[in-house]
Amino acid sequence: MKIENARLLLNVDPTKPPISQYRLRNGGTKPIHYFTIVAWSSNGTGGTLGNVPPWDGRITNRLLMPGQIVPTVKRNYDPEIVPLTSDLREKLGLTGPLKLIVVLLVDQITFSDGSTYSNVKSSKALLDYFETLTPKD
């Protein structure tokens, strides 16, 4: 499974959640029956990202064939994406040192032949590390 063209879009309104955009491609040689993608951030938050049916956790007979791309989710809205200029960066308070890192990774895959791939140990280790960076109250 390849994660391609990933980007995190921040809303100008800080009360609105960020939008993750990425494309998923079966870059292997076996058909995929099910998979999970997770996003962990350096502030110790994140979790499993929702996928397009039928790969959203339901068990179906549909497979993601080698080379196939997971269809893009259609949203009820189409956010306007604007370039991050120096003026906008200043206005939004996005100056100074790096404040947050977000990592997307493939957590688990179940192939059509019943074999599995698990990256759960790495995923948990990354989350544990990010949690050490988060200030405790």
N, CA, C and O atoms as CSV, one atom per row, in Angstrom:
chain,resi,resn,atom,element,x,y,z
A,1,MET,N,N,0.858,-1.164,0.000
A,1,MET,CA,C,0.000,0.000,0.000
A,1,MET,C,C,0.902,1.224,0.000
A,1,MET,O,O,1.797,1.350,0.835
A,2,LYS,N,N,0.660,2.112,-0.934
A,2,LYS,CA,C,1.423,3.356,-1.009
A,2,LYS,C,C,0.508,4.530,-0.691
A,2,LYS,O,O,-0.616,4.611,-1.185
A,3,ILE,N,N,1.003,5.430,0.134
A,3,ILE,CA,C,0.307,6.683,0.419
A,3,ILE,C,C,0.968,7.728,-0.467
A,3,ILE,O,O,2.166,7.984,-0.343
A,4,GLU,N,N,0.189,8.335,-1.361
A,4,GLU,CA,C,0.733,9.281,-2.332
A,4,GLU,C,C,0.069,10.647,-2.183
A,4,GLU,O,O,-1.071,10.751,-1.729
A,5,ASN,N,N,0.790,11.679,-2.568
A,5,ASN,CA,C,0.266,13.054,-2.618
A,5,ASN,C,C,-0.407,13.477,-1.318
A,5,ASN,O,O,-1.466,14.105,-1.339
A,6,ALA,N,N,0.199,13.137,-0.202
A,6,ALA,CA,C,-0.397,13.460,1.095
A,6,ALA,C,C,-0.197,14.930,1.427
A,6,ALA,O,O,0.859,15.510,1.175
A,7,ARG,N,N,-1.248,15.516,2.001
A,7,ARG,CA,C,-1.148,16.883,2.496
A,7,ARG,C,C,-2.191,17.092,3.582
A,7,ARG,O,O,-3.241,16.449,3.598
A,8,LEU,N,N,-1.878,17.992,4.473
A,8,LEU,CA,C,-2.761,18.342,5.563
A,8,LEU,C,C,-3.177,19.784,5.348
A,8,LEU,O,O,-2.333,20.678,5.291
A,9,LEU,N,N,-4.470,20.011,5.229
A,9,LEU,CA,C,-4.999,21.346,4.978
A,9,LEU,C,C,-5.553,21.910,6.276
A,9,LEU,O,O,-6.418,21.307,6.912
A,10,LEU,N,N,-5.043,23.073,6.659
A,10,LEU,CA,C,-5.513,23.740,7.867
A,10,LEU,C,C,-6.521,24.806,7.478
A,10,LEU,O,O,-6.329,25.538,6.506
A,11,ASN,N,N,-7.589,24.883,8.241
A,11,ASN,CA,C,-8.617,25.870,7.985
A,11,ASN,C,C,-8.200,27.197,8.593
A,11,ASN,O,O,-7.551,27.224,9.639
A,12,VAL,N,N,-8.564,28.290,7.953
A,12,VAL,CA,C,-8.292,29.617,8.501
A,12,VAL,C,C,-9.037,29.778,9.820
A,12,VAL,O,O,-8.569,30.484,10.714
A,13,ASP,N,N,-10.186,29.133,9.948
A,13,ASP,CA,C,-10.950,29.131,11.189
A,13,ASP,C,C,-10.385,28.033,12.088
A,13,ASP,O,O,-10.567,26.851,11.797
A,14,PRO,N,N,-9.699,28.402,13.181
A,14,PRO,CA,C,-9.037,27.395,14.016
A,14,PRO,C,C,-9.999,26.445,14.727
A,14,PRO,O,O,-9.559,25.435,15.276
A,15,THR,N,N,-11.300,26.743,14.731
A,15,THR,CA,C,-12.260,25.840,15.366
A,15,THR,C,C,-12.622,24.674,14.448
A,15,THR,O,O,-13.222,23.699,14.900
A,16,LYS,N,N,-12.268,24.763,13.177
A,16,LYS,CA,C,-12.560,23.688,12.219
A,16,LYS,C,C,-11.372,22.742,12.151
A,16,LYS,O,O,-10.223,23.183,12.166
A,17,PRO,N,N,-11.644,21.434,12.075
A,17,PRO,CA,C,-10.540,20.461,12.060
A,17,PRO,C,C,-9.776,20.496,10.732
A,17,PRO,O,O,-10.321,20.902,9.705
A,18,PRO,N,N,-8.524,20.074,10.761
A,18,PRO,CA,C,-7.756,19.987,9.511
A,18,PRO,C,C,-8.324,18.888,8.620
A,18,PRO,O,O,-9.022,17.992,9.092
A,19,ILE,N,N,-8.021,18.965,7.343
A,19,ILE,CA,C,-8.460,17.972,6.372
A,19,ILE,C,C,-7.234,17.232,5.863
A,19,ILE,O,O,-6.284,17.852,5.385
A,20,SER,N,N,-7.252,15.909,5.964
A,20,SER,CA,C,-6.183,15.085,5.407
A,20,SER,C,C,-6.573,14.712,3.984
A,20,SER,O,O,-7.681,14.232,3.747
A,21,GLN,N,N,-5.676,14.929,3.050
A,21,GLN,CA,C,-5.889,14.494,1.680
A,21,GLN,C,C,-4.711,13.619,1.275
A,21,GLN,O,O,-3.554,13.970,1.505
A,22,TYR,N,N,-5.016,12.480,0.672
A,22,TYR,CA,C,-3.974,11.563,0.217
A,22,TYR,C,C,-4.606,10.573,-0.747
A,22,TYR,O,O,-5.824,10.398,-0.784
A,23,ARG,N,N,-3.753,9.939,-1.515
A,23,ARG,CA,C,-4.204,8.895,-2.438
A,23,ARG,C,C,-3.563,7.590,-1.999
A,23,ARG,O,O,-2.383,7.556,-1.648
A,24,LEU,N,N,-4.351,6.508,-2.020
A,24,LEU,CA,C,-3.861,5.193,-1.636
A,24,LEU,C,C,-3.812,4.299,-2.863
A,24,LEU,O,O,-4.778,4.206,-3.620
A,25,ARG,N,N,-2.677,3.645,-3.047
A,25,ARG,CA,C,-2.495,2.751,-4.196
A,25,ARG,C,C,-1.966,1.411,-3.699
A,25,ARG,O,O,-1.086,1.357,-2.840
A,26,ASN,N,N,-2.514,0.333,-4.250
A,26,ASN,CA,C,-1.970,-0.988,-3.963
A,26,ASN,C,C,-0.699,-1.122,-4.792
A,26,ASN,O,O,-0.759,-1.392,-5.992
A,27,GLY,N,N,0.437,-0.935,-4.155
A,27,GLY,CA,C,1.726,-1.006,-4.840
A,27,GLY,C,C,2.347,-2.396,-4.796
A,27,GLY,O,O,3.472,-2.594,-5.255
A,28,GLY,N,N,1.617,-3.351,-4.248
A,28,GLY,CA,C,2.137,-4.709,-4.134
A,28,GLY,C,C,1.684,-5.601,-5.271
A,28,GLY,O,O,1.193,-5.135,-6.299
A,29,THR,N,N,1.862,-6.896,-5.062
A,29,THR,CA,C,1.516,-7.879,-6.096
A,29,THR,C,C,0.275,-8.686,-5.748
A,29,THR,O,O,-0.206,-9.465,-6.571
A,30,LYS,N,N,-0.258,-8.508,-4.524
A,30,LYS,CA,C,-1.429,-9.276,-4.103
A,30,LYS,C,C,-2.639,-8.359,-3.969
A,30,LYS,O,O,-2.500,-7.200,-3.578
A,31,PRO,N,N,-3.831,-8.874,-4.292
A,31,PRO,CA,C,-5.046,-8.105,-4.032
A,31,PRO,C,C,-5.233,-7.894,-2.525
A,31,PRO,O,O,-4.922,-8.773,-1.721
A,32,ILE,N,N,-5.739,-6.729,-2.163
A,32,ILE,CA,C,-5.959,-6.374,-0.761
A,32,ILE,C,C,-7.453,-6.440,-0.463
A,32,ILE,O,O,-8.285,-5.908,-1.198
A,33,HIS,N,N,-7.759,-7.114,0.646
A,33,HIS,CA,C,-9.152,-7.234,1.071
A,33,HIS,C,C,-9.533,-6.109,2.035
A,33,HIS,O,O,-10.646,-5.587,1.967
A,34,TYR,N,N,-8.624,-5.734,2.925
A,34,TYR,CA,C,-8.921,-4.755,3.965
A,34,TYR,C,C,-7.623,-4.093,4.397
A,34,TYR,O,O,-6.565,-4.722,4.372
A,35,PHE,N,N,-7.699,-2.829,4.793
A,35,PHE,CA,C,-6.519,-2.138,5.317
A,35,PHE,C,C,-6.945,-1.042,6.270
A,35,PHE,O,O,-8.093,-0.597,6.255
A,36,THR,N,N,-6.004,-0.608,7.104
A,36,THR,CA,C,-6.235,0.561,7.955
A,36,THR,C,C,-5.051,1.501,7.813
A,36,THR,O,O,-3.898,1.076,7.731
A,37,ILE,N,N,-5.363,2.784,7.785
A,37,ILE,CA,C,-4.374,3.860,7.728
A,37,ILE,C,C,-4.532,4.653,9.019
A,37,ILE,O,O,-5.652,4.930,9.446
A,38,VAL,N,N,-3.419,5.018,9.638
A,38,VAL,CA,C,-3.478,5.835,10.854
A,38,VAL,C,C,-2.693,7.122,10.636
A,38,VAL,O,O,-1.791,7.197,9.802
A,39,ALA,N,N,-3.064,8.117,11.408
A,39,ALA,CA,C,-2.336,9.389,11.440
A,39,ALA,C,C,-2.014,9.677,12.896
A,39,ALA,O,O,-2.909,9.704,13.740
A,40,TRP,N,N,-0.746,9.891,13.191
A,40,TRP,CA,C,-0.316,10.254,14.540
A,40,TRP,C,C,0.356,11.611,14.453
A,40,TRP,O,O,1.102,11.886,13.513
A,41,SER,N,N,0.089,12.454,15.434
A,41,SER,CA,C,0.711,13.773,15.441
A,41,SER,C,C,1.607,13.922,16.667
A,41,SER,O,O,1.438,13.236,17.675
A,42,SER,N,N,2.549,14.826,16.551
A,42,SER,CA,C,3.541,14.994,17.608
A,42,SER,C,C,2.954,15.606,18.880
A,42,SER,O,O,3.661,15.745,19.878
A,43,ASN,N,N,1.674,15.972,18.859
A,43,ASN,CA,C,1.041,16.412,20.105
A,43,ASN,C,C,0.330,15.250,20.805
A,43,ASN,O,O,-0.439,15.457,21.744
A,44,GLY,N,N,0.601,14.009,20.329
A,44,GLY,CA,C,0.083,12.812,20.973
A,44,GLY,C,C,-1.346,12.460,20.609
A,44,GLY,O,O,-1.996,11.687,21.313
A,45,THR,N,N,-1.845,13.027,19.501
A,45,THR,CA,C,-3.210,12.730,19.081
A,45,THR,C,C,-3.202,12.005,17.743
A,45,THR,O,O,-2.167,11.883,17.089
A,46,GLY,N,N,-4.368,11.532,17.356
A,46,GLY,CA,C,-4.507,10.868,16.063
A,46,GLY,C,C,-5.290,9.586,16.205
A,46,GLY,O,O,-5.940,9.344,17.222
A,47,GLY,N,N,-5.220,8.770,15.176
A,47,GLY,CA,C,-5.921,7.497,15.201
A,47,GLY,C,C,-6.177,6.995,13.800
A,47,GLY,O,O,-5.600,7.483,12.828
A,48,THR,N,N,-7.050,6.014,13.716
A,48,THR,CA,C,-7.377,5.401,12.440
A,48,THR,C,C,-8.178,6.371,11.593
A,48,THR,O,O,-9.121,7.000,12.072
A,49,LEU,N,N,-7.794,6.485,10.326
A,49,LEU,CA,C,-8.520,7.344,9.400
A,49,LEU,C,C,-9.583,6.521,8.695
A,49,LEU,O,O,-9.362,5.356,8.365
A,50,GLY,N,N,-10.720,7.125,8.468
A,50,GLY,CA,C,-11.794,6.450,7.746
A,50,GLY,C,C,-11.417,6.263,6.290
A,50,GLY,O,O,-10.793,7.134,5.685
A,51,ASN,N,N,-11.793,5.141,5.736
A,51,ASN,CA,C,-11.504,4.842,4.335
A,51,ASN,C,C,-12.797,4.765,3.549
A,51,ASN,O,O,-13.888,4.708,4.117
A,52,VAL,N,N,-12.660,4.764,2.260
A,52,VAL,CA,C,-13.808,4.650,1.375
A,52,VAL,C,C,-14.329,3.221,1.406
A,52,VAL,O,O,-13.533,2.285,1.328
A,53,PRO,N,N,-15.683,3.015,1.520
A,53,PRO,CA,C,-16.200,1.656,1.430
A,53,PRO,C,C,-15.766,1.030,0.109
A,53,PRO,O,O,-15.726,1.750,-0.889
A,54,PRO,N,N,-15.449,-0.222,0.035
A,54,PRO,CA,C,-15.672,-1.220,1.080
A,54,PRO,C,C,-14.489,-1.398,2.016
A,54,PRO,O,O,-14.488,-2.347,2.800
A,55,TRP,N,N,-13.494,-0.545,1.975
A,55,TRP,CA,C,-12.300,-0.718,2.800
A,55,TRP,C,C,-12.386,0.087,4.085
A,55,TRP,O,O,-11.355,0.446,4.655
A,56,ASP,N,N,-13.588,0.377,4.551
A,56,ASP,CA,C,-13.773,1.188,5.746
A,56,ASP,C,C,-14.003,0.349,6.994
A,56,ASP,O,O,-14.473,0.866,8.008
A,57,GLY,N,N,-13.679,-0.936,6.933
A,57,GLY,CA,C,-13.840,-1.802,8.097
A,57,GLY,C,C,-14.913,-2.849,7.914
A,57,GLY,O,O,-14.965,-3.823,8.665
A,58,ARG,N,N,-15.767,-2.664,6.930
A,58,ARG,CA,C,-16.785,-3.685,6.673
A,58,ARG,C,C,-16.145,-4.810,5.877
A,58,ARG,O,O,-15.264,-4.565,5.053
A,59,ILE,N,N,-16.571,-6.014,6.110
A,59,ILE,CA,C,-16.055,-7.155,5.362
A,59,ILE,C,C,-16.900,-7.313,4.102
A,59,ILE,O,O,-18.118,-7.475,4.181
A,60,THR,N,N,-16.260,-7.267,2.959
A,60,THR,CA,C,-16.962,-7.422,1.681
A,60,THR,C,C,-16.128,-8.331,0.792
A,60,THR,O,O,-15.047,-8.775,1.177
A,61,ASN,N,N,-16.632,-8.596,-0.374
A,61,ASN,CA,C,-15.893,-9.406,-1.340
A,61,ASN,C,C,-15.107,-8.558,-2.328
A,61,ASN,O,O,-14.430,-9.104,-3.200
A,62,ARG,N,N,-15.179,-7.251,-2.213
A,62,ARG,CA,C,-14.476,-6.374,-3.148
A,62,ARG,C,C,-12.990,-6.329,-2.792
A,62,ARG,O,O,-12.636,-6.276,-1.614
A,63,LEU,N,N,-12.128,-6.349,-3.798
A,63,LEU,CA,C,-10.683,-6.341,-3.582
A,63,LEU,C,C,-10.061,-5.106,-4.214
A,63,LEU,O,O,-10.557,-4.577,-5.209
A,64,LEU,N,N,-8.958,-4.658,-3.611
A,64,LEU,CA,C,-8.138,-3.601,-4.200
A,64,LEU,C,C,-7.007,-4.312,-4.931
A,64,LEU,O,O,-6.088,-4.843,-4.307
A,65,MET,N,N,-7.081,-4.317,-6.241
A,65,MET,CA,C,-6.144,-5.078,-7.059
A,65,MET,C,C,-4.789,-4.363,-7.158
A,65,MET,O,O,-4.719,-3.150,-6.957
A,66,PRO,N,N,-3.714,-5.103,-7.465
A,66,PRO,CA,C,-2.398,-4.467,-7.630
A,66,PRO,C,C,-2.474,-3.316,-8.636
A,66,PRO,O,O,-3.022,-3.457,-9.729
A,67,GLY,N,N,-1.912,-2.182,-8.239
A,67,GLY,CA,C,-1.912,-0.989,-9.079
A,67,GLY,C,C,-3.157,-0.133,-8.957
A,67,GLY,O,O,-3.148,1.024,-9.377
A,68,GLN,N,N,-4.227,-0.671,-8.392
A,68,GLN,CA,C,-5.483,0.068,-8.280
A,68,GLN,C,C,-5.378,1.149,-7.211
A,68,GLN,O,O,-4.702,0.978,-6.197
A,69,ILE,N,N,-6.064,2.270,-7.462
A,69,ILE,CA,C,-6.113,3.391,-6.529
A,69,ILE,C,C,-7.463,3.374,-5.819
A,69,ILE,O,O,-8.496,3.145,-6.450
A,70,VAL,N,N,-7.457,3.616,-4.510
A,70,VAL,CA,C,-8.696,3.707,-3.749
A,70,VAL,C,C,-9.438,4.958,-4.224
A,70,VAL,O,O,-8.839,6.030,-4.310
A,71,PRO,N,N,-10.724,4.837,-4.530
A,71,PRO,CA,C,-11.481,6.004,-4.994
A,71,PRO,C,C,-11.449,7.139,-3.976
A,71,PRO,O,O,-11.427,6.900,-2.768
A,72,THR,N,N,-11.447,8.365,-4.467
A,72,THR,CA,C,-11.433,9.553,-3.622
A,72,THR,C,C,-12.802,9.758,-2.992
A,72,THR,O,O,-13.832,9.539,-3.628
A,73,VAL,N,N,-12.796,10.178,-1.746
A,73,VAL,CA,C,-14.043,10.479,-1.044
A,73,VAL,C,C,-14.604,11.775,-1.601
A,73,VAL,O,O,-13.894,12.774,-1.709
A,74,LYS,N,N,-15.876,11.753,-1.952
A,74,LYS,CA,C,-16.568,12.973,-2.373
A,74,LYS,C,C,-17.062,13.692,-1.129
A,74,LYS,O,O,-17.726,13.093,-0.283
A,75,ARG,N,N,-16.741,14.968,-1.015
A,75,ARG,CA,C,-17.162,15.760,0.137
A,75,ARG,C,C,-18.374,16.607,-0.243
A,75,ARG,O,O,-18.616,16.886,-1.418
A,76,ASN,N,N,-19.123,17.006,0.776
A,76,ASN,CA,C,-20.272,17.880,0.554
A,76,ASN,C,C,-19.839,19.319,0.295
A,76,ASN,O,O,-20.655,20.162,-0.077
A,77,TYR,N,N,-18.579,19.590,0.489
A,77,TYR,CA,C,-18.062,20.926,0.260
A,77,TYR,C,C,-16.699,20.797,-0.405
A,77,TYR,O,O,-16.049,19.754,-0.318
A,78,ASP,N,N,-16.287,21.830,-1.048
A,78,ASP,CA,C,-14.992,21.844,-1.713
A,78,ASP,C,C,-14.216,23.032,-1.165
A,78,ASP,O,O,-14.417,24.162,-1.610
A,79,PRO,N,N,-13.326,22.787,-0.197
A,79,PRO,CA,C,-12.632,23.921,0.426
A,79,PRO,C,C,-11.760,24.664,-0.579
A,79,PRO,O,O,-11.151,24.064,-1.465
A,80,GLU,N,N,-11.717,25.960,-0.420
A,80,GLU,CA,C,-10.835,26.767,-1.257
A,80,GLU,C,C,-9.426,26.672,-0.681
A,80,GLU,O,O,-9.212,26.940,0.501
A,81,ILE,N,N,-8.485,26.297,-1.509
A,81,ILE,CA,C,-7.099,26.181,-1.081
A,81,ILE,C,C,-6.349,27.401,-1.604
A,81,ILE,O,O,-6.330,27.663,-2.807
A,82,VAL,N,N,-5.734,28.141,-0.690
A,82,VAL,CA,C,-4.989,29.343,-1.071
A,82,VAL,C,C,-3.526,29.162,-0.696
A,82,VAL,O,O,-3.209,28.470,0.271
A,83,PRO,N,N,-2.633,29.787,-1.463
A,83,PRO,CA,C,-1.202,29.675,-1.137
A,83,PRO,C,C,-0.902,30.332,0.214
A,83,PRO,O,O,-1.536,31.312,0.605
A,84,LEU,N,N,0.072,29.769,0.904
A,84,LEU,CA,C,0.489,30.319,2.192
A,84,LEU,C,C,1.555,31.383,1.942
A,84,LEU,O,O,2.746,31.084,1.857
A,85,THR,N,N,1.107,32.616,1.828
A,85,THR,CA,C,2.012,33.741,1.596
A,85,THR,C,C,2.638,34.177,2.918
A,85,THR,O,O,2.202,33.744,3.985
A,86,SER,N,N,3.640,35.016,2.854
A,86,SER,CA,C,4.273,35.548,4.070
A,86,SER,C,C,3.262,36.327,4.901
A,86,SER,O,O,3.247,36.208,6.126
A,87,ASP,N,N,2.414,37.125,4.248
A,87,ASP,CA,C,1.396,37.900,4.974
A,87,ASP,C,C,0.403,36.988,5.677
A,87,ASP,O,O,0.060,37.215,6.837
A,88,LEU,N,N,-0.060,35.958,4.981
A,88,LEU,CA,C,-1.021,35.023,5.562
A,88,LEU,C,C,-0.378,34.228,6.700
A,88,LEU,O,O,-1.010,33.982,7.727
A,89,ARG,N,N,0.877,33.831,6.512
A,89,ARG,CA,C,1.610,33.107,7.557
A,89,ARG,C,C,1.672,33.952,8.834
A,89,ARG,O,O,1.469,33.440,9.935
A,90,GLU,N,N,1.952,35.242,8.676
A,90,GLU,CA,C,2.024,36.159,9.821
A,90,GLU,C,C,0.651,36.328,10.468
A,90,GLU,O,O,0.528,36.279,11.692
A,91,LYS,N,N,-0.379,36.527,9.643
A,91,LYS,CA,C,-1.743,36.729,10.142
A,91,LYS,C,C,-2.254,35.520,10.924
A,91,LYS,O,O,-2.964,35.679,11.917
A,92,LEU,N,N,-1.898,34.318,10.482
A,92,LEU,CA,C,-2.360,33.087,11.137
A,92,LEU,C,C,-1.447,32.626,12.272
A,92,LEU,O,O,-1.721,31.619,12.924
A,93,GLY,N,N,-0.369,33.360,12.506
A,93,GLY,CA,C,0.541,32.998,13.584
A,93,GLY,C,C,1.349,31.750,13.289
A,93,GLY,O,O,1.666,30.978,14.194
A,94,LEU,N,N,1.683,31.553,12.020
A,94,LEU,CA,C,2.439,30.358,11.614
A,94,LEU,C,C,3.918,30.670,11.425
A,94,LEU,O,O,4.579,30.099,10.559
A,95,THR,N,N,4.419,31.568,12.233
A,95,THR,CA,C,5.837,31.917,12.156
A,95,THR,C,C,6.575,31.208,13.287
A,95,THR,O,O,5.956,30.653,14.195
A,96,GLY,N,N,7.872,31.234,13.225
A,96,GLY,CA,C,8.659,30.613,14.282
A,96,GLY,C,C,8.990,29.173,13.970
A,96,GLY,O,O,8.887,28.731,12.825
A,97,PRO,N,N,9.391,28.438,15.007
A,97,PRO,CA,C,9.835,27.060,14.802
A,97,PRO,C,C,8.676,26.108,14.483
A,97,PRO,O,O,7.505,26.422,14.694
A,98,LEU,N,N,9.045,24.956,13.976
A,98,LEU,CA,C,8.082,23.893,13.694
A,98,LEU,C,C,7.320,23.551,14.967
A,98,LEU,O,O,7.914,23.417,16.037
A,99,LYS,N,N,5.988,23.408,14.848
A,99,LYS,CA,C,5.166,23.168,16.030
A,99,LYS,C,C,4.500,21.807,16.057
A,99,LYS,O,O,4.114,21.332,17.125
A,100,LEU,N,N,4.356,21.167,14.899
A,100,LEU,CA,C,3.613,19.919,14.849
A,100,LEU,C,C,4.073,19.082,13.661
A,100,LEU,O,O,4.342,19.603,12.579
A,101,ILE,N,N,4.157,17.783,13.886
A,101,ILE,CA,C,4.448,16.832,12.815
A,101,ILE,C,C,3.296,15.838,12.779
A,101,ILE,O,O,2.850,15.361,13.822
A,102,VAL,N,N,2.813,15.525,11.579
A,102,VAL,CA,C,1.776,14.514,11.412
A,102,VAL,C,C,2.341,13.430,10.505
A,102,VAL,O,O,2.880,13.721,9.437
A,103,VAL,N,N,2.215,12.177,10.936
A,103,VAL,CA,C,2.723,11.036,10.176
A,103,VAL,C,C,1.552,10.140,9.788
A,103,VAL,O,O,0.783,9.703,10.645
A,104,LEU,N,N,1.421,9.869,8.489
A,104,LEU,CA,C,0.447,8.899,7.991
A,104,LEU,C,C,1.179,7.591,7.775
A,104,LEU,O,O,2.286,7.578,7.237
A,105,LEU,N,N,0.573,6.491,8.188
A,105,LEU,CA,C,1.201,5.207,7.903
A,105,LEU,C,C,0.167,4.108,7.778
A,105,LEU,O,O,-0.937,4.185,8.317
A,106,VAL,N,N,0.570,3.076,7.041
A,106,VAL,CA,C,-0.268,1.890,6.882
A,106,VAL,C,C,-0.125,1.074,8.153
A,106,VAL,O,O,0.980,0.678,8.525
A,107,ASP,N,N,-1.238,0.826,8.815
A,107,ASP,CA,C,-1.228,0.115,10.086
A,107,ASP,C,C,-1.339,-1.396,9.876
A,107,ASP,O,O,-0.555,-2.169,10.428
A,108,GLN,N,N,-2.327,-1.805,9.069
A,108,GLN,CA,C,-2.548,-3.224,8.826
A,108,GLN,C,C,-3.122,-3.440,7.442
A,108,GLN,O,O,-3.816,-2.580,6.900
A,109,ILE,N,N,-2.823,-4.601,6.876
A,109,ILE,CA,C,-3.390,-5.009,5.593
A,109,ILE,C,C,-3.762,-6.481,5.703
A,109,ILE,O,O,-3.006,-7.288,6.245
A,110,THR,N,N,-4.944,-6.820,5.179
A,110,THR,CA,C,-5.339,-8.216,5.014
A,110,THR,C,C,-5.460,-8.456,3.518
A,110,THR,O,O,-6.232,-7.786,2.832
A,111,PHE,N,N,-4.698,-9.407,3.023
A,111,PHE,CA,C,-4.696,-9.716,1.598
A,111,PHE,C,C,-5.784,-10.733,1.276
A,111,PHE,O,O,-6.319,-11.391,2.168
A,112,SER,N,N,-6.103,-10.851,-0.008
A,112,SER,CA,C,-7.185,-11.752,-0.437
A,112,SER,C,C,-6.881,-13.213,-0.126
A,112,SER,O,O,-7.803,-14.015,0.017
A,113,ASP,N,N,-5.603,-13.570,-0.019
A,113,ASP,CA,C,-5.254,-14.963,0.279
A,113,ASP,C,C,-5.259,-15.259,1.781
A,113,ASP,O,O,-4.931,-16.368,2.204
A,114,GLY,N,N,-5.638,-14.244,2.592
A,114,GLY,CA,C,-5.707,-14.428,4.044
A,114,GLY,C,C,-4.447,-14.031,4.782
A,114,GLY,O,O,-4.464,-13.932,6.009
A,115,SER,N,N,-3.345,-13.798,4.066
A,115,SER,CA,C,-2.117,-13.354,4.733
A,115,SER,C,C,-2.291,-11.899,5.172
A,115,SER,O,O,-3.152,-11.178,4.668
A,116,THR,N,N,-1.454,-11.489,6.119
A,116,THR,CA,C,-1.587,-10.144,6.669
A,116,THR,C,C,-0.239,-9.443,6.748
A,116,THR,O,O,0.819,-10.072,6.772
A,117,TYR,N,N,-0.316,-8.132,6.786
A,117,TYR,CA,C,0.827,-7.266,7.063
A,117,TYR,C,C,0.423,-6.439,8.267
A,117,TYR,O,O,-0.678,-5.890,8.306
A,118,SER,N,N,1.308,-6.344,9.251
A,118,SER,CA,C,1.009,-5.548,10.430
A,118,SER,C,C,2.171,-4.617,10.735
A,118,SER,O,O,3.324,-5.037,10.830
A,119,ASN,N,N,1.838,-3.352,10.885
A,119,ASN,CA,C,2.802,-2.335,11.252
A,119,ASN,C,C,2.411,-1.756,12.612
A,119,ASN,O,O,2.811,-0.646,12.962
A,120,VAL,N,N,1.627,-2.521,13.370
A,120,VAL,CA,C,1.079,-2.047,14.626
A,120,VAL,C,C,2.177,-1.715,15.633
A,120,VAL,O,O,2.058,-0.733,16.366
A,121,LYS,N,N,3.244,-2.515,15.684
A,121,LYS,CA,C,4.335,-2.233,16.636
A,121,LYS,C,C,4.983,-0.881,16.329
A,121,LYS,O,O,5.227,-0.090,17.239
A,122,SER,N,N,5.258,-0.619,15.065
A,122,SER,CA,C,5.855,0.668,14.685
A,122,SER,C,C,4.886,1.810,14.957
A,122,SER,O,O,5.281,2.878,15.427
A,123,SER,N,N,3.624,1.574,14.659
A,123,SER,CA,C,2.603,2.589,14.889
A,123,SER,C,C,2.518,2.933,16.374
A,123,SER,O,O,2.485,4.106,16.745
A,124,LYS,N,N,2.484,1.916,17.210
A,124,LYS,CA,C,2.416,2.130,18.666
A,124,LYS,C,C,3.679,2.809,19.176
A,124,LYS,O,O,3.604,3.693,20.030
A,125,ALA,N,N,4.842,2.405,18.659
A,125,ALA,CA,C,6.106,3.029,19.079
A,125,ALA,C,C,6.123,4.515,18.714
A,125,ALA,O,O,6.586,5.344,19.498
A,126,LEU,N,N,5.621,4.846,17.531
A,126,LEU,CA,C,5.572,6.254,17.113
A,126,LEU,C,C,4.634,7.040,18.018
A,126,LEU,O,O,4.980,8.131,18.469
A,127,LEU,N,N,3.455,6.498,18.285
A,127,LEU,CA,C,2.518,7.184,19.185
A,127,LEU,C,C,3.128,7.345,20.576
A,127,LEU,O,O,3.034,8.421,21.166
A,128,ASP,N,N,3.744,6.302,21.104
A,128,ASP,CA,C,4.383,6.389,22.419
A,128,ASP,C,C,5.442,7.482,22.439
A,128,ASP,O,O,5.528,8.243,23.402
A,129,TYR,N,N,6.251,7.566,21.378
A,129,TYR,CA,C,7.273,8.608,21.314
A,129,TYR,C,C,6.631,9.987,21.277
A,129,TYR,O,O,7.040,10.890,22.007
A,130,PHE,N,N,5.623,10.146,20.421
A,130,PHE,CA,C,4.963,11.449,20.333
A,130,PHE,C,C,4.332,11.839,21.671
A,130,PHE,O,O,4.309,13.018,22.022
A,131,GLU,N,N,3.826,10.865,22.411
A,131,GLU,CA,C,3.233,11.169,23.713
A,131,GLU,C,C,4.282,11.653,24.705
A,131,GLU,O,O,3.960,12.416,25.616
A,132,THR,N,N,5.540,11.219,24.543
A,132,THR,CA,C,6.600,11.726,25.429
A,132,THR,C,C,6.913,13.192,25.132
A,132,THR,O,O,7.451,13.895,25.987
A,133,LEU,N,N,6.581,13.655,23.930
A,133,LEU,CA,C,6.827,15.046,23.563
A,133,LEU,C,C,5.733,15.985,24.057
A,133,LEU,O,O,5.919,17.201,24.103
A,134,THR,N,N,4.585,15.407,24.426
A,134,THR,CA,C,3.438,16.197,24.834
A,134,THR,C,C,3.585,16.599,26.300
A,134,THR,O,O,3.748,15.742,27.167
A,135,PRO,N,N,3.526,17.896,26.574
A,135,PRO,CA,C,3.633,18.337,27.987
A,135,PRO,C,C,2.481,17.777,28.804
A,135,PRO,O,O,1.332,17.774,28.362
A,136,LYS,N,N,2.802,17.305,29.999
A,136,LYS,CA,C,1.782,16.797,30.928
A,136,LYS,C,C,1.259,17.956,31.758
A,136,LYS,O,O,1.990,18.895,32.073
A,137,ASP,N,N,-0.030,17.872,32.109
A,137,ASP,CA,C,-0.644,18.930,32.937
A,137,ASP,C,C,-0.122,18.908,34.342
A,137,ASP,O,O,-0.531,19.726,35.166
